[in-house]
Amino acid sequence: MQFSESEIQPLWDEVARIIGEGVIELRHRGEPLTADSLIDYLEHKLSTAGVQQRILIGAAVNLLKADRRS
């Protein structure tokens, strides 16, 4: 199954928004802003999210983890 860029772009925009909200929340709490703290924050959000939101949060976590490995 292949998707066009116009179908994928809104999903990446949502993933970026989720990451941005995590950054803002960690800053608001005064917690250190590291890749690990952001991943932990997002993984914690997985437990209270609906199915669609869990998929997007999971994509955000995977993106952050993959970026750390490169």
PDB file of N, CA, C, O and CB in Angstrom:
ATOM      1  N   MET A   1       0.840  -1.164   0.000  1.00  0.00           N
ATOM      2  CA  MET A   1       0.000   0.000   0.000  1.00  0.00           C
ATOM      3  C   MET A   1       0.893   1.239   0.000  1.00  0.00           C
ATOM      4  O   MET A   1       1.808   1.352   0.816  1.00  0.00           O
ATOM      5  CB  MET A   1      -0.960  -0.009   1.212  1.00  0.00           C
ATOM      6  N   GLN A   2       0.629   2.147  -0.902  1.00  0.00           N
ATOM      7  CA  GLN A   2       1.407   3.369  -0.983  1.00  0.00           C
ATOM      8  C   GLN A   2       0.499   4.566  -0.748  1.00  0.00           C
ATOM      9  O   GLN A   2      -0.671   4.575  -1.131  1.00  0.00           O
ATOM     10  CB  GLN A   2       2.117   3.480  -2.345  1.00  0.00           C
ATOM     11  N   PHE A   3       1.072   5.562  -0.114  1.00  0.00           N
ATOM     12  CA  PHE A   3       0.332   6.781   0.179  1.00  0.00           C
ATOM     13  C   PHE A   3       1.014   7.944  -0.523  1.00  0.00           C
ATOM     14  O   PHE A   3       2.235   7.969  -0.676  1.00  0.00           O
ATOM     15  CB  PHE A   3       0.241   7.032   1.710  1.00  0.00           C
ATOM     16  N   SER A   4       0.217   8.886  -0.938  1.00  0.00           N
ATOM     17  CA  SER A   4       0.776  10.084  -1.558  1.00  0.00           C
ATOM     18  C   SER A   4       1.267  11.030  -0.463  1.00  0.00           C
ATOM     19  O   SER A   4       0.907  10.896   0.707  1.00  0.00           O
ATOM     20  CB  SER A   4      -0.278  10.786  -2.467  1.00  0.00           C
ATOM     21  N   GLU A   5       2.094  11.985  -0.871  1.00  0.00           N
ATOM     22  CA  GLU A   5       2.601  12.952   0.109  1.00  0.00           C
ATOM     23  C   GLU A   5       1.461  13.753   0.728  1.00  0.00           C
ATOM     24  O   GLU A   5       1.520  14.108   1.905  1.00  0.00           O
ATOM     25  CB  GLU A   5       3.615  13.901  -0.548  1.00  0.00           C
ATOM     26  N   SER A   6       0.432  14.038  -0.052  1.00  0.00           N
ATOM     27  CA  SER A   6      -0.694  14.813   0.491  1.00  0.00           C
ATOM     28  C   SER A   6      -1.474  14.013   1.539  1.00  0.00           C
ATOM     29  O   SER A   6      -2.167  14.593   2.375  1.00  0.00           O
ATOM     30  CB  SER A   6      -1.637  15.244  -0.645  1.00  0.00           C
ATOM     31  N   GLU A   7      -1.361  12.691   1.492  1.00  0.00           N
ATOM     32  CA  GLU A   7      -2.016  11.867   2.518  1.00  0.00           C
ATOM     33  C   GLU A   7      -1.139  11.721   3.760  1.00  0.00           C
ATOM     34  O   GLU A   7      -1.650  11.620   4.876  1.00  0.00           O
ATOM     35  CB  GLU A   7      -2.353  10.481   1.952  1.00  0.00           C
ATOM     36  N   ILE A   8       0.167  11.711   3.567  1.00  0.00           N
ATOM     37  CA  ILE A   8       1.101  11.510   4.672  1.00  0.00           C
ATOM     38  C   ILE A   8       1.385  12.802   5.439  1.00  0.00           C
ATOM     39  O   ILE A   8       1.535  12.775   6.660  1.00  0.00           O
ATOM     40  CB  ILE A   8       2.400  10.932   4.149  1.00  0.00           C
ATOM     41  N   GLN A   9       1.459  13.921   4.738  1.00  0.00           N
ATOM     42  CA  GLN A   9       1.856  15.186   5.363  1.00  0.00           C
ATOM     43  C   GLN A   9       1.017  15.563   6.583  1.00  0.00           C
ATOM     44  O   GLN A   9       1.586  15.987   7.590  1.00  0.00           O
ATOM     45  CB  GLN A   9       1.773  16.288   4.352  1.00  0.00           C
ATOM     46  N   PRO A  10      -0.316  15.427   6.538  1.00  0.00           N
ATOM     47  CA  PRO A  10      -1.091  15.773   7.752  1.00  0.00           C
ATOM     48  C   PRO A  10      -0.729  14.906   8.955  1.00  0.00           C
ATOM     49  O   PRO A  10      -0.795  15.367  10.095  1.00  0.00           O
ATOM     50  CB  PRO A  10      -2.584  15.639   7.473  1.00  0.00           C
ATOM     51  N   LEU A  11      -0.349  13.657   8.707  1.00  0.00           N
ATOM     52  CA  LEU A  11       0.055  12.787   9.818  1.00  0.00           C
ATOM     53  C   LEU A  11       1.372  13.260  10.422  1.00  0.00           C
ATOM     54  O   LEU A  11       1.509  13.303  11.645  1.00  0.00           O
ATOM     55  CB  LEU A  11       0.185  11.328   9.343  1.00  0.00           C
ATOM     56  N   TRP A  12       2.345  13.616   9.579  1.00  0.00           N
ATOM     57  CA  TRP A  12       3.614  14.121  10.093  1.00  0.00           C
ATOM     58  C   TRP A  12       3.425  15.454  10.789  1.00  0.00           C
ATOM     59  O   TRP A  12       4.104  15.741  11.775  1.00  0.00           O
ATOM     60  CB  TRP A  12       4.633  14.258   8.967  1.00  0.00           C
ATOM     61  N   ASP A  13       2.516  16.268  10.292  1.00  0.00           N
ATOM     62  CA  ASP A  13       2.217  17.533  10.964  1.00  0.00           C
ATOM     63  C   ASP A  13       1.678  17.277  12.370  1.00  0.00           C
ATOM     64  O   ASP A  13       2.032  17.982  13.315  1.00  0.00           O
ATOM     65  CB  ASP A  13       1.202  18.355  10.144  1.00  0.00           C
ATOM     66  N   GLU A  14       0.830  16.276  12.499  1.00  0.00           N
ATOM     67  CA  GLU A  14       0.267  15.931  13.805  1.00  0.00           C
ATOM     68  C   GLU A  14       1.343  15.366  14.728  1.00  0.00           C
ATOM     69  O   GLU A  14       1.367  15.686  15.916  1.00  0.00           O
ATOM     70  CB  GLU A  14      -0.877  14.920  13.647  1.00  0.00           C
ATOM     71  N   VAL A  15       2.226  14.535  14.197  1.00  0.00           N
ATOM     72  CA  VAL A  15       3.335  14.000  14.990  1.00  0.00           C
ATOM     73  C   VAL A  15       4.219  15.149  15.480  1.00  0.00           C
ATOM     74  O   VAL A  15       4.620  15.168  16.644  1.00  0.00           O
ATOM     75  CB  VAL A  15       4.172  12.983  14.158  1.00  0.00           C
ATOM     76  N   ALA A  16       4.522  16.098  14.608  1.00  0.00           N
ATOM     77  CA  ALA A  16       5.326  17.261  14.999  1.00  0.00           C
ATOM     78  C   ALA A  16       4.613  18.078  16.072  1.00  0.00           C
ATOM     79  O   ALA A  16       5.253  18.579  16.996  1.00  0.00           O
ATOM     80  CB  ALA A  16       5.628  18.145  13.774  1.00  0.00           C
ATOM     81  N   ARG A  17       3.300  18.216  15.958  1.00  0.00           N
ATOM     82  CA  ARG A  17       2.530  18.956  16.959  1.00  0.00           C
ATOM     83  C   ARG A  17       2.606  18.257  18.311  1.00  0.00           C
ATOM     84  O   ARG A  17       2.752  18.913  19.342  1.00  0.00           O
ATOM     85  CB  ARG A  17       1.061  19.103  16.516  1.00  0.00           C
ATOM     86  N   ILE A  18       2.508  16.938  18.314  1.00  0.00           N
ATOM     87  CA  ILE A  18       2.577  16.159  19.559  1.00  0.00           C
ATOM     88  C   ILE A  18       3.938  16.351  20.223  1.00  0.00           C
ATOM     89  O   ILE A  18       4.020  16.542  21.437  1.00  0.00           O
ATOM     90  CB  ILE A  18       2.321  14.653  19.281  1.00  0.00           C
ATOM     91  N   ILE A  19       5.004  16.299  19.425  1.00  0.00           N
ATOM     92  CA  ILE A  19       6.342  16.509  19.970  1.00  0.00           C
ATOM     93  C   ILE A  19       6.459  17.927  20.523  1.00  0.00           C
ATOM     94  O   ILE A  19       7.006  18.124  21.608  1.00  0.00           O
ATOM     95  CB  ILE A  19       7.420  16.256  18.889  1.00  0.00           C
ATOM     96  N   GLY A  20       5.957  18.900  19.796  1.00  0.00           N
ATOM     97  CA  GLY A  20       5.999  20.288  20.247  1.00  0.00           C
ATOM     98  C   GLY A  20       5.250  20.496  21.544  1.00  0.00           C
ATOM     99  O   GLY A  20       5.722  21.213  22.427  1.00  0.00           O
ATOM    100  N   GLU A  21       4.091  19.881  21.670  1.00  0.00           N
ATOM    101  CA  GLU A  21       3.335  19.987  22.920  1.00  0.00           C
ATOM    102  C   GLU A  21       4.103  19.364  24.080  1.00  0.00           C
ATOM    103  O   GLU A  21       4.061  19.870  25.201  1.00  0.00           O
ATOM    104  CB  GLU A  21       1.966  19.315  22.778  1.00  0.00           C
ATOM    105  N   GLY A  22       4.805  18.264  23.808  1.00  0.00           N
ATOM    106  CA  GLY A  22       5.616  17.635  24.844  1.00  0.00           C
ATOM    107  C   GLY A  22       6.736  18.549  25.300  1.00  0.00           C
ATOM    108  O   GLY A  22       7.009  18.657  26.495  1.00  0.00           O
ATOM    109  N   VAL A  23       7.385  19.207  24.354  1.00  0.00           N
ATOM    110  CA  VAL A  23       8.455  20.154  24.681  1.00  0.00           C
ATOM    111  C   VAL A  23       7.909  21.289  25.543  1.00  0.00           C
ATOM    112  O   VAL A  23       8.507  21.655  26.555  1.00  0.00           O
ATOM    113  CB  VAL A  23       9.099  20.720  23.389  1.00  0.00           C
ATOM    114  N   ILE A  24       6.772  21.839  25.136  1.00  0.00           N
ATOM    115  CA  ILE A  24       6.168  22.946  25.894  1.00  0.00           C
ATOM    116  C   ILE A  24       5.803  22.492  27.300  1.00  0.00           C
ATOM    117  O   ILE A  24       6.039  23.223  28.263  1.00  0.00           O
ATOM    118  CB  ILE A  24       4.912  23.486  25.170  1.00  0.00           C
ATOM    119  N   GLU A  25       5.236  21.304  27.435  1.00  0.00           N
ATOM    120  CA  GLU A  25       4.831  20.798  28.747  1.00  0.00           C
ATOM    121  C   GLU A  25       6.038  20.581  29.654  1.00  0.00           C
ATOM    122  O   GLU A  25       6.000  20.940  30.831  1.00  0.00           O
ATOM    123  CB  GLU A  25       4.049  19.490  28.594  1.00  0.00           C
ATOM    124  N   LEU A  26       7.106  19.999  29.118  1.00  0.00           N
ATOM    125  CA  LEU A  26       8.304  19.778  29.935  1.00  0.00           C
ATOM    126  C   LEU A  26       8.908  21.112  30.376  1.00  0.00           C
ATOM    127  O   LEU A  26       9.342  21.251  31.520  1.00  0.00           O
ATOM    128  CB  LEU A  26       9.350  18.951  29.151  1.00  0.00           C
ATOM    129  N   ARG A  27       8.936  22.079  29.483  1.00  0.00           N
ATOM    130  CA  ARG A  27       9.456  23.404  29.827  1.00  0.00           C
ATOM    131  C   ARG A  27       8.586  24.058  30.888  1.00  0.00           C
ATOM    132  O   ARG A  27       9.092  24.671  31.827  1.00  0.00           O
ATOM    133  CB  ARG A  27       9.535  24.299  28.579  1.00  0.00           C
ATOM    134  N   HIS A  28       7.266  23.922  30.731  1.00  0.00           N
ATOM    135  CA  HIS A  28       6.331  24.506  31.685  1.00  0.00           C
ATOM    136  C   HIS A  28       6.533  23.914  33.084  1.00  0.00           C
ATOM    137  O   HIS A  28       6.438  24.626  34.083  1.00  0.00           O
ATOM    138  CB  HIS A  28       4.886  24.285  31.218  1.00  0.00           C
ATOM    139  N   ARG A  29       6.805  22.633  33.146  1.00  0.00           N
ATOM    140  CA  ARG A  29       7.033  21.959  34.424  1.00  0.00           C
ATOM    141  C   ARG A  29       8.417  22.248  34.993  1.00  0.00           C
ATOM    142  O   ARG A  29       8.684  21.956  36.158  1.00  0.00           O
ATOM    143  CB  ARG A  29       6.853  20.465  34.261  1.00  0.00           C
ATOM    144  N   GLY A  30       9.297  22.822  34.173  1.00  0.00           N
ATOM    145  CA  GLY A  30      10.656  23.093  34.622  1.00  0.00           C
ATOM    146  C   GLY A  30      11.534  21.860  34.620  1.00  0.00           C
ATOM    147  O   GLY A  30      12.579  21.837  35.271  1.00  0.00           O
ATOM    148  N   GLU A  31      11.120  20.837  33.895  1.00  0.00           N
ATOM    149  CA  GLU A  31      11.907  19.607  33.814  1.00  0.00           C
ATOM    150  C   GLU A  31      12.970  19.751  32.736  1.00  0.00           C
ATOM    151  O   GLU A  31      12.818  20.545  31.808  1.00  0.00           O
ATOM    152  CB  GLU A  31      10.998  18.386  33.521  1.00  0.00           C
ATOM    153  N   PRO A  32      14.057  18.976  32.860  1.00  0.00           N
ATOM    154  CA  PRO A  32      15.094  19.052  31.837  1.00  0.00           C
ATOM    155  C   PRO A  32      14.546  18.578  30.493  1.00  0.00           C
ATOM    156  O   PRO A  32      13.771  17.624  30.426  1.00  0.00           O
ATOM    157  CB  PRO A  32      16.322  18.214  32.245  1.00  0.00           C
ATOM    158  N   LEU A  33      14.953  19.247  29.446  1.00  0.00           N
ATOM    159  CA  LEU A  33      14.487  18.905  28.116  1.00  0.00           C
ATOM    160  C   LEU A  33      15.575  18.109  27.405  1.00  0.00           C
ATOM    161  O   LEU A  33      16.526  18.669  26.860  1.00  0.00           O
ATOM    162  CB  LEU A  33      14.109  20.178  27.311  1.00  0.00           C
ATOM    163  N   THR A  34      15.411  16.796  27.425  1.00  0.00           N
ATOM    164  CA  THR A  34      16.315  15.902  26.722  1.00  0.00           C
ATOM    165  C   THR A  34      15.470  14.961  25.876  1.00  0.00           C
ATOM    166  O   THR A  34      14.255  14.870  26.050  1.00  0.00           O
ATOM    167  CB  THR A  34      17.230  15.112  27.716  1.00  0.00           C
ATOM    168  N   ALA A  35      16.127  14.268  24.962  1.00  0.00           N
ATOM    169  CA  ALA A  35      15.394  13.288  24.153  1.00  0.00           C
ATOM    170  C   ALA A  35      14.770  12.233  25.064  1.00  0.00           C
ATOM    171  O   ALA A  35      13.630  11.819  24.848  1.00  0.00           O
ATOM    172  CB  ALA A  35      16.333  12.618  23.106  1.00  0.00           C
ATOM    173  N   ASP A  36      15.511  11.800  26.077  1.00  0.00           N
ATOM    174  CA  ASP A  36      14.989  10.780  26.990  1.00  0.00           C
ATOM    175  C   ASP A  36      13.780  11.271  27.774  1.00  0.00           C
ATOM    176  O   ASP A  36      12.801  10.542  27.930  1.00  0.00           O
ATOM    177  CB  ASP A  36      16.073  10.339  27.953  1.00  0.00           C
ATOM    178  N   SER A  37      13.846  12.504  28.268  1.00  0.00           N
ATOM    179  CA  SER A  37      12.712  13.018  29.050  1.00  0.00           C
ATOM    180  C   SER A  37      11.490  13.207  28.159  1.00  0.00           C
ATOM    181  O   SER A  37      10.361  12.986  28.599  1.00  0.00           O
ATOM    182  CB  SER A  37      13.083  14.353  29.735  1.00  0.00           C
ATOM    183  N   LEU A  38      11.703  13.610  26.924  1.00  0.00           N
ATOM    184  CA  LEU A  38      10.591  13.776  25.995  1.00  0.00           C
ATOM    185  C   LEU A  38       9.986  12.422  25.630  1.00  0.00           C
ATOM    186  O   LEU A  38       8.764  12.287  25.562  1.00  0.00           O
ATOM    187  CB  LEU A  38      11.054  14.511  24.729  1.00  0.00           C
ATOM    188  N   ILE A  39      10.824  11.430  25.396  1.00  0.00           N
ATOM    189  CA  ILE A  39      10.336  10.077  25.109  1.00  0.00           C
ATOM    190  C   ILE A  39       9.546   9.546  26.301  1.00  0.00           C
ATOM    191  O   ILE A  39       8.462   8.990  26.128  1.00  0.00           O
ATOM    192  CB  ILE A  39      11.515   9.124  24.773  1.00  0.00           C
ATOM    193  N   ASP A  40      10.077   9.714  27.504  1.00  0.00           N
ATOM    194  CA  ASP A  40       9.369   9.256  28.713  1.00  0.00           C
ATOM    195  C   ASP A  40       8.016   9.942  28.848  1.00  0.00           C
ATOM    196  O   ASP A  40       7.014   9.297  29.159  1.00  0.00           O
ATOM    197  CB  ASP A  40      10.217   9.524  29.971  1.00  0.00           C
ATOM    198  N   TYR A  41       7.988  11.247  28.613  1.00  0.00           N
ATOM    199  CA  TYR A  41       6.741  11.998  28.700  1.00  0.00           C
ATOM    200  C   TYR A  41       5.713  11.447  27.697  1.00  0.00           C
ATOM    201  O   TYR A  41       4.557  11.209  28.048  1.00  0.00           O
ATOM    202  CB  TYR A  41       6.999  13.503  28.440  1.00  0.00           C
ATOM    203  N   LEU A  42       6.150  11.250  26.453  1.00  0.00           N
ATOM    204  CA  LEU A  42       5.233  10.765  25.422  1.00  0.00           C
ATOM    205  C   LEU A  42       4.780   9.336  25.702  1.00  0.00           C
ATOM    206  O   LEU A  42       3.614   9.004  25.489  1.00  0.00           O
ATOM    207  CB  LEU A  42       5.893  10.840  24.050  1.00  0.00           C
ATOM    208  N   GLU A  43       5.688   8.491  26.176  1.00  0.00           N
ATOM    209  CA  GLU A  43       5.303   7.112  26.499  1.00  0.00           C
ATOM    210  C   GLU A  43       4.288   7.083  27.634  1.00  0.00           C
ATOM    211  O   GLU A  43       3.400   6.230  27.651  1.00  0.00           O
ATOM    212  CB  GLU A  43       6.538   6.280  26.877  1.00  0.00           C
ATOM    213  N   HIS A  44       4.413   8.001  28.576  1.00  0.00           N
ATOM    214  CA  HIS A  44       3.424   8.089  29.658  1.00  0.00           C
ATOM    215  C   HIS A  44       2.051   8.490  29.102  1.00  0.00           C
ATOM    216  O   HIS A  44       1.024   8.002  29.573  1.00  0.00           O
ATOM    217  CB  HIS A  44       3.887   9.109  30.735  1.00  0.00           C
ATOM    218  N   LYS A  45       2.034   9.375  28.105  1.00  0.00           N
ATOM    219  CA  LYS A  45       0.778   9.814  27.495  1.00  0.00           C
ATOM    220  C   LYS A  45       0.071   8.670  26.762  1.00  0.00           C
ATOM    221  O   LYS A  45      -1.143   8.720  26.564  1.00  0.00           O
ATOM    222  CB  LYS A  45       1.040  10.967  26.526  1.00  0.00           C
ATOM    223  N   LEU A  46       0.824   7.640  26.359  1.00  0.00           N
ATOM    224  CA  LEU A  46       0.230   6.509  25.644  1.00  0.00           C
ATOM    225  C   LEU A  46      -0.861   5.828  26.466  1.00  0.00           C
ATOM    226  O   LEU A  46      -1.850   5.346  25.913  1.00  0.00           O
ATOM    227  CB  LEU A  46       1.309   5.495  25.277  1.00  0.00           C
ATOM    228  N   SER A  47      -0.682   5.790  27.778  1.00  0.00           N
ATOM    229  CA  SER A  47      -1.624   5.051  28.629  1.00  0.00           C
ATOM    230  C   SER A  47      -3.006   5.694  28.702  1.00  0.00           C
ATOM    231  O   SER A  47      -3.981   5.017  29.027  1.00  0.00           O
ATOM    232  CB  SER A  47      -1.062   4.930  30.022  1.00  0.00           C
ATOM    233  N   THR A  48      -3.105   6.978  28.407  1.00  0.00           N
ATOM    234  CA  THR A  48      -4.401   7.649  28.513  1.00  0.00           C
ATOM    235  C   THR A  48      -4.980   8.050  27.154  1.00  0.00           C
ATOM    236  O   THR A  48      -6.049   8.656  27.085  1.00  0.00           O
ATOM    237  CB  THR A  48      -4.268   8.874  29.383  1.00  0.00           C
ATOM    238  N   ALA A  49      -4.276   7.712  26.086  1.00  0.00           N
ATOM    239  CA  ALA A  49      -4.695   8.145  24.750  1.00  0.00           C
ATOM    240  C   ALA A  49      -5.618   7.125  24.099  1.00  0.00           C
ATOM    241  O   ALA A  49      -5.592   5.938  24.423  1.00  0.00           O
ATOM    242  CB  ALA A  49      -3.475   8.383  23.862  1.00  0.00           C
ATOM    243  N   GLY A  50      -6.430   7.615  23.179  1.00  0.00           N
ATOM    244  CA  GLY A  50      -7.259   6.745  22.368  1.00  0.00           C
ATOM    245  C   GLY A  50      -6.410   6.057  21.305  1.00  0.00           C
ATOM    246  O   GLY A  50      -5.216   6.330  21.184  1.00  0.00           O
ATOM    247  N   VAL A  51      -7.020   5.180  20.549  1.00  0.00           N
ATOM    248  CA  VAL A  51      -6.287   4.372  19.577  1.00  0.00           C
ATOM    249  C   VAL A  51      -5.559   5.238  18.550  1.00  0.00           C
ATOM    250  O   VAL A  51      -4.361   5.059  18.331  1.00  0.00           O
ATOM    251  CB  VAL A  51      -7.238   3.418  18.867  1.00  0.00           C
ATOM    252  N   GLN A  52      -6.260   6.163  17.927  1.00  0.00           N
ATOM    253  CA  GLN A  52      -5.633   6.991  16.905  1.00  0.00           C
ATOM    254  C   GLN A  52      -4.504   7.826  17.498  1.00  0.00           C
ATOM    255  O   GLN A  52      -3.441   7.959  16.891  1.00  0.00           O
ATOM    256  CB  GLN A  52      -6.670   7.899  16.244  1.00  0.00           C
ATOM    257  N   GLN A  53      -4.730   8.378  18.661  1.00  0.00           N
ATOM    258  CA  GLN A  53      -3.707   9.196  19.318  1.00  0.00           C
ATOM    259  C   GLN A  53      -2.505   8.338  19.707  1.00  0.00           C
ATOM    260  O   GLN A  53      -1.367   8.797  19.607  1.00  0.00           O
ATOM    261  CB  GLN A  53      -4.289   9.897  20.565  1.00  0.00           C
ATOM    262  N   ARG A  54      -2.739   7.087  20.153  1.00  0.00           N
ATOM    263  CA  ARG A  54      -1.628   6.190  20.505  1.00  0.00           C
ATOM    264  C   ARG A  54      -0.749   5.915  19.293  1.00  0.00           C
ATOM    265  O   ARG A  54       0.474   5.848  19.414  1.00  0.00           O
ATOM    266  CB  ARG A  54      -2.162   4.864  21.077  1.00  0.00           C
ATOM    267  N   ILE A  55      -1.364   5.757  18.130  1.00  0.00           N
ATOM    268  CA  ILE A  55      -0.594   5.517  16.905  1.00  0.00           C
ATOM    269  C   ILE A  55       0.303   6.715  16.608  1.00  0.00           C
ATOM    270  O   ILE A  55       1.482   6.550  16.293  1.00  0.00           O
ATOM    271  CB  ILE A  55      -1.540   5.241  15.707  1.00  0.00           C
ATOM    272  N   LEU A  56      -0.252   7.911  16.708  1.00  0.00           N
ATOM    273  CA  LEU A  56       0.528   9.117  16.427  1.00  0.00           C
ATOM    274  C   LEU A  56       1.617   9.342  17.470  1.00  0.00           C
ATOM    275  O   LEU A  56       2.737   9.715  17.121  1.00  0.00           O
ATOM    276  CB  LEU A  56      -0.389  10.333  16.367  1.00  0.00           C
ATOM    277  N   ILE A  57       1.307   9.121  18.731  1.00  0.00           N
ATOM    278  CA  ILE A  57       2.314   9.257  19.793  1.00  0.00           C
ATOM    279  C   ILE A  57       3.404   8.214  19.590  1.00  0.00           C
ATOM    280  O   ILE A  57       4.588   8.514  19.747  1.00  0.00           O
ATOM    281  CB  ILE A  57       1.666   9.102  21.205  1.00  0.00           C
ATOM    282  N   GLY A  58       3.014   6.995  19.242  1.00  0.00           N
ATOM    283  CA  GLY A  58       3.999   5.945  18.964  1.00  0.00           C
ATOM    284  C   GLY A  58       4.917   6.335  17.821  1.00  0.00           C
ATOM    285  O   GLY A  58       6.119   6.072  17.876  1.00  0.00           O
ATOM    286  N   ALA A  59       4.372   6.958  16.789  1.00  0.00           N
ATOM    287  CA  ALA A  59       5.190   7.428  15.677  1.00  0.00           C
ATOM    288  C   ALA A  59       6.163   8.506  16.149  1.00  0.00           C
ATOM    289  O   ALA A  59       7.318   8.530  15.723  1.00  0.00           O
ATOM    290  CB  ALA A  59       4.303   7.967  14.543  1.00  0.00           C
ATOM    291  N   ALA A  60       5.703   9.391  17.021  1.00  0.00           N
ATOM    292  CA  ALA A  60       6.573  10.448  17.557  1.00  0.00           C
ATOM    293  C   ALA A  60       7.712   9.840  18.370  1.00  0.00           C
ATOM    294  O   ALA A  60       8.863  10.257  18.233  1.00  0.00           O
ATOM    295  CB  ALA A  60       5.760  11.433  18.431  1.00  0.00           C
ATOM    296  N   VAL A  61       7.402   8.867  19.207  1.00  0.00           N
ATOM    297  CA  VAL A  61       8.420   8.204  20.022  1.00  0.00           C
ATOM    298  C   VAL A  61       9.428   7.493  19.121  1.00  0.00           C
ATOM    299  O   VAL A  61      10.636   7.600  19.330  1.00  0.00           O
ATOM    300  CB  VAL A  61       7.768   7.200  21.003  1.00  0.00           C
ATOM    301  N   ASN A  62       8.928   6.772  18.125  1.00  0.00           N
ATOM    302  CA  ASN A  62       9.828   6.066  17.211  1.00  0.00           C
ATOM    303  C   ASN A  62      10.721   7.028  16.453  1.00  0.00           C
ATOM    304  O   ASN A  62      11.899   6.746  16.235  1.00  0.00           O
ATOM    305  CB  ASN A  62       9.032   5.222  16.230  1.00  0.00           C
ATOM    306  N   LEU A  63      10.167   8.164  16.051  1.00  0.00           N
ATOM    307  CA  LEU A  63      10.947   9.172  15.358  1.00  0.00           C
ATOM    308  C   LEU A  63      12.066   9.704  16.245  1.00  0.00           C
ATOM    309  O   LEU A  63      13.200   9.863  15.790  1.00  0.00           O
ATOM    310  CB  LEU A  63      10.050  10.312  14.900  1.00  0.00           C
ATOM    311  N   LEU A  64      11.753   9.979  17.504  1.00  0.00           N
ATOM    312  CA  LEU A  64      12.758  10.480  18.439  1.00  0.00           C
ATOM    313  C   LEU A  64      13.837   9.434  18.730  1.00  0.00           C
ATOM    314  O   LEU A  64      15.020   9.763  18.817  1.00  0.00           O
ATOM    315  CB  LEU A  64      12.091  10.913  19.739  1.00  0.00           C
ATOM    316  N   LYS A  65      13.427   8.187  18.879  1.00  0.00           N
ATOM    317  CA  LYS A  65      14.389   7.124  19.143  1.00  0.00           C
ATOM    318  C   LYS A  65      15.271   6.888  17.918  1.00  0.00           C
ATOM    319  O   LYS A  65      16.477   6.690  18.066  1.00  0.00           O
ATOM    320  CB  LYS A  65      13.663   5.826  19.540  1.00  0.00           C
ATOM    321  N   ALA A  66      14.712   6.903  16.741  1.00  0.00           N
ATOM    322  CA  ALA A  66      15.493   6.691  15.516  1.00  0.00           C
ATOM    323  C   ALA A  66      16.483   7.819  15.309  1.00  0.00           C
ATOM    324  O   ALA A  66      17.601   7.587  14.849  1.00  0.00           O
ATOM    325  CB  ALA A  66      14.572   6.574  14.297  1.00  0.00           C
ATOM    326  N   ASP A  67      16.086   9.035  15.642  1.00  0.00           N
ATOM    327  CA  ASP A  67      16.971  10.186  15.490  1.00  0.00           C
ATOM    328  C   ASP A  67      18.176  10.067  16.415  1.00  0.00           C
ATOM    329  O   ASP A  67      19.266  10.520  16.067  1.00  0.00           O
ATOM    330  CB  ASP A  67      16.213  11.488  15.772  1.00  0.00           C
ATOM    331  N   ARG A  68      17.998   9.476  17.564  1.00  0.00           N
ATOM    332  CA  ARG A  68      19.091   9.323  18.527  1.00  0.00           C
ATOM    333  C   ARG A  68      20.098   8.269  18.060  1.00  0.00           C
ATOM    334  O   ARG A  68      21.280   8.351  18.392  1.00  0.00           O
ATOM    335  CB  ARG A  68      18.535   8.942  19.908  1.00  0.00           C
ATOM    336  N   ARG A  69      19.633   7.284  17.294  1.00  0.00           N
ATOM    337  CA  ARG A  69      20.517   6.199  16.831  1.00  0.00           C
ATOM    338  C   ARG A  69      21.380   6.619  15.663  1.00  0.00           C
ATOM    339  O   ARG A  69      22.430   6.022  15.430  1.00  0.00           O
ATOM    340  CB  ARG A  69      19.700   4.987  16.439  1.00  0.00           C
ATOM    341  N   SER A  70      20.958   7.648  14.910  1.00  0.00           N
ATOM    342  CA  SER A  70      21.730   8.025  13.720  1.00  0.00           C
ATOM    343  C   SER A  70      22.884   8.917  14.003  1.00  0.00           C
ATOM    344  O   SER A  70      23.607   9.301  13.084  1.00  0.00           O
ATOM    345  CB  SER A  70      20.865   8.684  12.744  1.00  0.00           C
TER     346      SER A  70
END
